[in-house]
Amino acid sequence: MRLSILVPAKDERDNIRPLLDYFKGFVERRHVDWEMIIVDDGSTDGTYEELKRLVPEYRNVKYFRHRRNLGVTHALKTALKHSEAPLVAFFPADLQFTLEDVERMVSRIETDGLDLVAGWKLGKYEKKVVSSIYNFLVRMLFGIKIHDMNSIKVMRREVLELLPLRKDWHRYIIPWAKELGFRVGEERVILRPRMHGVSKYRGVGRVLVGVFDLISVKFLITFRRKPMFFFGGLGLASLVLGVLAGVVALYLRIFKHFGYRPLLYLVMFLLISGLIFFLMGFLGELVSGLYDIVEGESLLDYEEDEGDS
């Protein structure tokens, strides 16, 4: 089956030649109909110049450039737009993964009828403890049995086309695919030492971004169909607490002849907050309705295309 390998590259100049040689040798040995699409994501080390110089020497390789760093997710979207195969693979440019593993993942899609196969990294890698905690949280929040959310992936192109890919949301391809009803599996893959350069995913800031994005995705997946269930619940709880606090304030005022102004402020705050939550729920329902219309049209086009084929 044809495959497009989508390769985001940020400051990977020294890895470009080895990557292209590896791809060329693999395709010639295995006689597979694969293409590679490399997207330079705002590199400053001459990655684009190296691509421009080398790619004409190789068959079935395309390259594109972002003038500034937009992130892995946008690089994948750019590569997908210029791909042609029914299957696509997310394959980093650092040569820490193997095309042999990608080939086995393609076979899983063909033989097991899966829509997405995620890699499960075996080997030593940086931030293993942080990654383990993160993967545990994802499995717990989304009810997914996949062990590794941040490895290579092979999937039918429809999976990537239908996902709401925002900046840095490539980490959540698996939860979204499961939410949309795609069949997901995993395959153990070997993680090799990086040949050149350093990891781009360092610093406490990356961890915080990951946690906040995780919460956002969980909220959207859980409540995007019924936002009133979430906001309405908060609004109802706030109104009930406001009424109870108001009763207490009246009791103190009438029977104890005691006025406590902070309690009055609390009553006002709870009642107004309850009304605001309900308003947010109504607005959320309107947005959700529009989203369902757009998504429904996209899914209908997908089903019609598949039926025609």
Beta strands, then each sheet from edge to edge (+ up, - down):
strand 1: 3-9
strand 2: 34-41
strand 3: 61-66
strand 4: 87-90
strand 5: 116-122
strand 6: 153-156
strand 7: 184-190
sheet 1: 3+ 2+ 1+ 4+ 6- 5+ 7+
end
